[in-house]
């Protein structure tokens, strides 16, 4: 082992992912928040961190589970510390940030299993935490939103648990069928997460070889019968014209490769691609908030899910940030990054949460009906 590698190993940097995680985590927040009770817990063996307002103005509080982003390989509680504090303070809610296991040390779908386990624990024991069991919200950012969507879909099958009140999906990844949607073309080299990065890290997350990168980009992993079925849900024609104004060129058809499909079957798991869930699952989902950003490869995933939910009769609140890029939430309340869209993004979320009344409380915010079309409609 070379000296530089030995030093890195002794410091705990055993691979490139641990290095990336270290720098993404940044400096921890040592300052206490006098308005919140903050502590680490275990939910059925899954590490979590709770943020609970000290002042409780209702009999029970709303409960919010938050799943961090990072494509299942990066991310942690530390990155989203400011976000969770903000949500707990401003919405007067009991927020639980879930520290799910990361790949490649813990192969997919360990991440989904941890999030599901933590969610079930809160649903079963809500009252012990001062939470209204009928007002529990599942939320996530980026790949955390993927996990949130997948957990919500899984829970519609459960009749032994309280129903999830709502889901909040912040610029979610939702499908691995078409990587040539307008947002993938327009934002291929956008800040924070490029088209190449999301595919390479996504393959690593699933334990796949990077040799699949180019064929996946072209769509060679999708059989013709599946392509026809999913065209109803994943279709550039469903993306409104205004989102193609920065350029879009339909991708030429590519031949299907059975060998590629054999290597990439997990692409179509609904725990990885929630947009592929069957209609009977989609139609049972709770009220939903979706946020999309203009300069984001994942923008169109959110738009397509919005349409699918609305077509199924699910109430959807949607906001679109014209001036934001993927991952902008990381710089919340950091003075050297004065992006006004960060606070606007979370204020939209807070408004939605406040529109969900808890037991004995009358909603004054108006809930989903107050801003169903969000950023101006489609």
LINWO-V197784 format. One record per residue. N is the residue number from 1. PSI is psi in whole degrees, -180 to 180 (NA if undefined). OMEGA is omega in whole degrees, -180 to 180 (999 if undefined). BURIAL is + if it has 24 or more other ideal C-beta (glycine too) atoms within 12 Angstrom, else -. Layout:
# LINWO-V197784
n->N psi->PSI omega->OMEGA burial->BURIAL
n->N psi->PSI omega->OMEGA burial->BURIAL
This chain:
# LINWO-V197784
n->1 psi->129 omega->179 burial->-
n->2 psi->157 omega->-176 burial->-
n->3 psi->-44 omega->-178 burial->-
n->4 psi->-35 omega->179 burial->-
n->5 psi->-36 omega->179 burial->-
n->6 psi->-44 omega->179 burial->-
n->7 psi->-45 omega->179 burial->-
n->8 psi->-40 omega->-180 burial->-
n->9 psi->-43 omega->180 burial->-
n->10 psi->-30 omega->179 burial->-
n->11 psi->-5 omega->179 burial->-
n->12 psi->5 omega->-180 burial->-
n->13 psi->78 omega->-174 burial->-
n->14 psi->-18 omega->177 burial->-
n->15 psi->175 omega->-176 burial->-
n->16 psi->-27 omega->-178 burial->-
n->17 psi->-38 omega->178 burial->+
n->18 psi->-33 omega->176 burial->-
n->19 psi->-48 omega->180 burial->-
n->20 psi->-43 omega->180 burial->-
n->21 psi->-42 omega->-179 burial->+
n->22 psi->-48 omega->-177 burial->-
n->23 psi->-30 omega->177 burial->-
n->24 psi->-35 omega->-179 burial->+
n->25 psi->-30 omega->180 burial->-
n->26 psi->-160 omega->-179 burial->-
n->27 psi->134 omega->178 burial->-
n->28 psi->156 omega->178 burial->-
n->29 psi->111 omega->-178 burial->+
n->30 psi->-23 omega->-177 burial->-
n->31 psi->130 omega->177 burial->-
n->32 psi->153 omega->176 burial->-
n->33 psi->111 omega->-176 burial->-
n->34 psi->-13 omega->-178 burial->-
n->35 psi->-5 omega->-175 burial->-
n->36 psi->146 omega->164 burial->+
n->37 psi->121 omega->-179 burial->+
n->38 psi->127 omega->177 burial->+
n->39 psi->158 omega->178 burial->-
n->40 psi->141 omega->-179 burial->-
n->41 psi->-179 omega->171 burial->+
n->42 psi->128 omega->174 burial->-
n->43 psi->100 omega->-179 burial->+
n->44 psi->43 omega->177 burial->-
n->45 psi->-7 omega->180 burial->-
n->46 psi->124 omega->179 burial->+
n->47 psi->134 omega->178 burial->+
n->48 psi->166 omega->174 burial->+
n->49 psi->128 omega->-177 burial->+
n->50 psi->146 omega->177 burial->+
n->51 psi->110 omega->-174 burial->+
n->52 psi->125 omega->178 burial->+
n->53 psi->139 omega->179 burial->+
n->54 psi->-32 omega->179 burial->-
n->55 psi->121 omega->-179 burial->-
n->56 psi->113 omega->-177 burial->-
n->57 psi->4 omega->180 burial->-
n->58 psi->165 omega->179 burial->+
n->59 psi->-45 omega->175 burial->-
n->60 psi->151 omega->179 burial->+
n->61 psi->162 omega->169 burial->+
n->62 psi->146 omega->175 burial->+
n->63 psi->131 omega->-178 burial->+
n->64 psi->118 omega->172 burial->+
n->65 psi->132 omega->-178 burial->+
n->66 psi->126 omega->178 burial->+
n->67 psi->123 omega->-177 burial->+
n->68 psi->162 omega->178 burial->+
n->69 psi->-174 omega->179 burial->+
n->70 psi->15 omega->177 burial->+
n->71 psi->32 omega->175 burial->+
n->72 psi->-2 omega->-177 burial->+
n->73 psi->-38 omega->-180 burial->+
n->74 psi->-174 omega->175 burial->+
n->75 psi->158 omega->-179 burial->+
n->76 psi->179 omega->175 burial->+
n->77 psi->-34 omega->-174 burial->+
n->78 psi->-40 omega->-178 burial->+
n->79 psi->-35 omega->-174 burial->+
n->80 psi->17 omega->180 burial->+
n->81 psi->-48 omega->-180 burial->+
n->82 psi->-39 omega->-180 burial->+
n->83 psi->-48 omega->-178 burial->+
n->84 psi->-38 omega->176 burial->+
n->85 psi->-45 omega->-178 burial->+
n->86 psi->-48 omega->-179 burial->+
n->87 psi->-42 omega->180 burial->+
n->88 psi->-45 omega->-179 burial->+
n->89 psi->-54 omega->-170 burial->+
n->90 psi->-28 omega->-180 burial->+
n->91 psi->1 omega->-179 burial->+
n->92 psi->50 omega->-177 burial->+
n->93 psi->156 omega->173 burial->+
n->94 psi->110 omega->-176 burial->+
n->95 psi->134 omega->178 burial->+
n->96 psi->116 omega->177 burial->+
n->97 psi->127 omega->-172 burial->+
n->98 psi->125 omega->179 burial->+
n->99 psi->74 omega->-179 burial->+
n->100 psi->158 omega->-180 burial->+
n->101 psi->152 omega->-177 burial->+
n->102 psi->147 omega->171 burial->+
n->103 psi->160 omega->3 burial->+
n->104 psi->-8 omega->180 burial->+
n->105 psi->-36 omega->179 burial->-
n->106 psi->99 omega->-172 burial->-
n->107 psi->148 omega->171 burial->-
n->108 psi->138 omega->9 burial->+
n->109 psi->39 omega->179 burial->+
n->110 psi->-34 omega->-178 burial->+
n->111 psi->-47 omega->178 burial->+
n->112 psi->-43 omega->-178 burial->+
n->113 psi->-41 omega->179 burial->+
n->114 psi->-44 omega->-179 burial->+
n->115 psi->-41 omega->179 burial->+
n->116 psi->-44 omega->-179 burial->+
n->117 psi->-45 omega->-180 burial->+
n->118 psi->-38 omega->180 burial->+
n->119 psi->-46 omega->180 burial->+
n->120 psi->-39 omega->179 burial->+
n->121 psi->-46 omega->-179 burial->+
n->122 psi->-40 omega->178 burial->+
n->123 psi->-39 omega->-178 burial->+
n->124 psi->-30 omega->-171 burial->-
n->125 psi->24 omega->-174 burial->-
n->126 psi->-47 omega->-175 burial->+
n->127 psi->-29 omega->178 burial->-
n->128 psi->-25 omega->179 burial->-
n->129 psi->7 omega->-179 burial->+
n->130 psi->26 omega->-177 burial->+
n->131 psi->139 omega->174 burial->+
n->132 psi->115 omega->-177 burial->+
n->133 psi->-18 omega->178 burial->+
n->134 psi->7 omega->180 burial->+
n->135 psi->57 omega->178 burial->+
n->136 psi->130 omega->-175 burial->+
n->137 psi->136 omega->176 burial->+
n->138 psi->127 omega->-175 burial->+
n->139 psi->163 omega->178 burial->+
n->140 psi->162 omega->-179 burial->+
n->141 psi->128 omega->177 burial->+
n->142 psi->-121 omega->178 burial->+
n->143 psi->-21 omega->172 burial->+
n->144 psi->-32 omega->175 burial->+
n->145 psi->-33 omega->173 burial->+
n->146 psi->-47 omega->180 burial->+
n->147 psi->-39 omega->179 burial->+
n->148 psi->-45 omega->179 burial->+
n->149 psi->-42 omega->-179 burial->+
n->150 psi->-41 omega->179 burial->+
n->151 psi->-43 omega->178 burial->+
n->152 psi->-42 omega->179 burial->+
n->153 psi->-41 omega->180 burial->+
n->154 psi->-37 omega->-174 burial->+
n->155 psi->-16 omega->178 burial->+
n->156 psi->-18 omega->179 burial->+
n->157 psi->-12 omega->-174 burial->-
n->158 psi->122 omega->178 burial->-
n->159 psi->-2 omega->-177 burial->-
n->160 psi->5 omega->-176 burial->-
n->161 psi->156 omega->172 burial->-
n->162 psi->149 omega->179 burial->+
n->163 psi->140 omega->175 burial->+
n->164 psi->133 omega->-177 burial->+
n->165 psi->-39 omega->-177 burial->+
n->166 psi->163 omega->172 burial->+
n->167 psi->144 omega->179 burial->+
n->168 psi->118 omega->-176 burial->+
n->169 psi->109 omega->-179 burial->+
n->170 psi->115 omega->-172 burial->+
n->171 psi->72 omega->-175 burial->+
n->172 psi->151 omega->164 burial->+
n->173 psi->127 omega->-172 burial->+
n->174 psi->-7 omega->-179 burial->+
n->175 psi->146 omega->178 burial->+
n->176 psi->39 omega->179 burial->+
n->177 psi->-49 omega->-174 burial->+
n->178 psi->110 omega->178 burial->+
n->179 psi->21 omega->178 burial->+
n->180 psi->24 omega->173 burial->+
n->181 psi->161 omega->-179 burial->+
n->182 psi->-42 omega->-178 burial->+
n->183 psi->-32 omega->177 burial->+
n->184 psi->-37 omega->179 burial->+
n->185 psi->-46 omega->-175 burial->+
n->186 psi->-33 omega->-172 burial->+
n->187 psi->28 omega->-177 burial->+
n->188 psi->-28 omega->-178 burial->+
n->189 psi->30 omega->-178 burial->-
n->190 psi->161 omega->179 burial->+
n->191 psi->157 omega->173 burial->-
n->192 psi->-50 omega->-178 burial->+
n->193 psi->116 omega->180 burial->+
n->194 psi->169 omega->177 burial->+
n->195 psi->-43 omega->-179 burial->+
n->196 psi->-42 omega->-179 burial->-
n->197 psi->-47 omega->-176 burial->+
n->198 psi->-33 omega->179 burial->+
n->199 psi->-43 omega->-179 burial->+
n->200 psi->-45 omega->-179 burial->+
n->201 psi->-35 omega->177 burial->+
n->202 psi->-39 omega->177 burial->+
n->203 psi->-41 omega->178 burial->+
n->204 psi->-40 omega->178 burial->+
n->205 psi->-40 omega->180 burial->+
n->206 psi->-2 omega->-179 burial->+
n->207 psi->29 omega->-178 burial->+
n->208 psi->159 omega->180 burial->+
n->209 psi->145 omega->-180 burial->-
n->210 psi->-9 omega->178 burial->-
n->211 psi->-17 omega->179 burial->-
n->212 psi->-7 omega->-172 burial->+
n->213 psi->-57 omega->-174 burial->+
n->214 psi->-40 omega->-179 burial->-
n->215 psi->-33 omega->177 burial->+
n->216 psi->-41 omega->177 burial->+
n->217 psi->-38 omega->-178 burial->+
n->218 psi->-17 omega->179 burial->-
n->219 psi->19 omega->-178 burial->+
n->220 psi->-8 omega->-178 burial->+
n->221 psi->-5 omega->-174 burial->+
n->222 psi->114 omega->177 burial->+
n->223 psi->154 omega->-176 burial->-
n->224 psi->-40 omega->-179 burial->-
n->225 psi->-37 omega->177 burial->-
n->226 psi->-39 omega->179 burial->+
n->227 psi->-43 omega->180 burial->+
n->228 psi->-45 omega->180 burial->-
n->229 psi->-47 omega->-174 burial->-
n->230 psi->-10 omega->179 burial->+
n->231 psi->-25 omega->177 burial->-
n->232 psi->-29 omega->-175 burial->-
n->233 psi->-34 omega->-176 burial->+
n->234 psi->96 omega->-172 burial->+
n->235 psi->125 omega->178 burial->+
n->236 psi->-24 omega->179 burial->+
n->237 psi->-20 omega->179 burial->-
n->238 psi->-9 omega->178 burial->+
n->239 psi->120 omega->-178 burial->+
n->240 psi->150 omega->-174 burial->+
n->241 psi->-37 omega->-176 burial->-
n->242 psi->-22 omega->179 burial->-
n->243 psi->3 omega->176 burial->+
n->244 psi->4 omega->-174 burial->-
n->245 psi->-24 omega->178 burial->-
n->246 psi->8 omega->175 burial->-
n->247 psi->136 omega->174 burial->-
n->248 psi->132 omega->178 burial->+
n->249 psi->117 omega->180 burial->-
n->250 psi->135 omega->-179 burial->-
n->251 psi->140 omega->177 burial->-
n->252 psi->149 omega->179 burial->-
n->253 psi->144 omega->180 burial->-
n->254 psi->145 omega->-179 burial->-
n->255 psi->141 omega->178 burial->-
n->256 psi->140 omega->178 burial->-
n->257 psi->110 omega->178 burial->-
n->258 psi->-34 omega->-180 burial->-
n->259 psi->-41 omega->179 burial->-
n->260 psi->-42 omega->178 burial->+
n->261 psi->-42 omega->-179 burial->+
n->262 psi->-33 omega->-178 burial->-
n->263 psi->-11 omega->-172 burial->-
n->264 psi->28 omega->-178 burial->+
n->265 psi->-34 omega->-178 burial->-
n->266 psi->-18 omega->177 burial->+
n->267 psi->-30 omega->-172 burial->+
n->268 psi->4 omega->172 burial->+
n->269 psi->138 omega->179 burial->+
n->270 psi->-15 omega->173 burial->+
n->271 psi->-17 omega->176 burial->+
n->272 psi->-34 omega->180 burial->+
n->273 psi->76 omega->-176 burial->+
n->274 psi->-23 omega->179 burial->+
n->275 psi->-16 omega->-177 burial->+
n->276 psi->6 omega->178 burial->+
n->277 psi->151 omega->-179 burial->+
n->278 psi->161 omega->-175 burial->-
n->279 psi->-36 omega->-177 burial->-
n->280 psi->-24 omega->175 burial->-
n->281 psi->-49 omega->-178 burial->+
n->282 psi->-41 omega->-175 burial->+
n->283 psi->-12 omega->-179 burial->-
n->284 psi->4 omega->-177 burial->+
n->285 psi->156 omega->-178 burial->+
n->286 psi->173 omega->173 burial->+
n->287 psi->141 omega->-169 burial->+
n->288 psi->141 omega->170 burial->+
n->289 psi->129 omega->178 burial->+
n->290 psi->132 omega->174 burial->+
n->291 psi->132 omega->177 burial->+
n->292 psi->154 omega->177 burial->+
n->293 psi->142 omega->-176 burial->+
n->294 psi->-44 omega->-175 burial->+
n->295 psi->66 omega->-172 burial->+
n->296 psi->127 omega->178 burial->+
n->297 psi->-25 omega->-176 burial->+
n->298 psi->2 omega->-178 burial->+
n->299 psi->-47 omega->-173 burial->+
n->300 psi->-24 omega->173 burial->+
n->301 psi->-45 omega->179 burial->+
n->302 psi->-41 omega->180 burial->+
n->303 psi->-40 omega->-180 burial->+
n->304 psi->-39 omega->179 burial->+
n->305 psi->-39 omega->176 burial->+
n->306 psi->-49 omega->-179 burial->+
n->307 psi->-43 omega->-177 burial->+
n->308 psi->-42 omega->179 burial->+
n->309 psi->-45 omega->-180 burial->+
n->310 psi->-39 omega->178 burial->+
n->311 psi->-28 omega->180 burial->-
n->312 psi->1 omega->178 burial->+
n->313 psi->15 omega->179 burial->-
n->314 psi->135 omega->177 burial->+
n->315 psi->128 omega->-178 burial->+
n->316 psi->126 omega->169 burial->+
n->317 psi->129 omega->-175 burial->+
n->318 psi->136 omega->174 burial->+
n->319 psi->142 omega->178 burial->+
n->320 psi->125 omega->179 burial->+
n->321 psi->111 omega->-177 burial->+
n->322 psi->-23 omega->-173 burial->-
n->323 psi->20 omega->-173 burial->-
n->324 psi->159 omega->177 burial->+
n->325 psi->169 omega->-176 burial->+
n->326 psi->136 omega->176 burial->+
n->327 psi->10 omega->-177 burial->+
n->328 psi->-23 omega->-176 burial->+
n->329 psi->-20 omega->-178 burial->+
n->330 psi->-28 omega->-173 burial->+
n->331 psi->17 omega->178 burial->+
n->332 psi->130 omega->175 burial->+
n->333 psi->24 omega->172 burial->-
n->334 psi->110 omega->-171 burial->-
n->335 psi->-32 omega->-177 burial->-
n->336 psi->-6 omega->177 burial->-
n->337 psi->76 omega->-174 burial->-
n->338 psi->61 omega->178 burial->-
n->339 psi->112 omega->-178 burial->+
n->340 psi->-26 omega->-178 burial->-
n->341 psi->-21 omega->180 burial->+
n->342 psi->-51 omega->180 burial->+
n->343 psi->-39 omega->177 burial->+
n->344 psi->-42 omega->-180 burial->+
n->345 psi->-49 omega->-177 burial->+
n->346 psi->-29 omega->176 burial->+
n->347 psi->-35 omega->174 burial->+
n->348 psi->-44 omega->-180 burial->+
n->349 psi->-45 omega->180 burial->+
n->350 psi->-42 omega->179 burial->+
n->351 psi->-42 omega->179 burial->+
n->352 psi->-45 omega->-179 burial->+
n->353 psi->-43 omega->-179 burial->+
n->354 psi->-19 omega->177 burial->+
n->355 psi->2 omega->178 burial->+
n->356 psi->100 omega->-175 burial->+
n->357 psi->142 omega->174 burial->+
n->358 psi->174 omega->-178 burial->+
n->359 psi->129 omega->177 burial->-
n->360 psi->8 omega->-178 burial->-
n->361 psi->140 omega->176 burial->-
n->362 psi->128 omega->-179 burial->-
n->363 psi->130 omega->176 burial->-
n->364 psi->-12 omega->-176 burial->-
n->365 psi->-20 omega->175 burial->+
n->366 psi->-11 omega->177 burial->-
n->367 psi->-153 omega->-173 burial->+
n->368 psi->-32 omega->-176 burial->+
n->369 psi->-19 omega->-176 burial->-
n->370 psi->-27 omega->-177 burial->-
n->371 psi->49 omega->-177 burial->+
n->372 psi->-39 omega->-176 burial->+
n->373 psi->1 omega->171 burial->-
n->374 psi->-116 omega->-172 burial->+
n->375 psi->43 omega->173 burial->+
n->376 psi->-1 omega->179 burial->-
n->377 psi->169 omega->-179 burial->-
n->378 psi->NA omega->999 burial->+
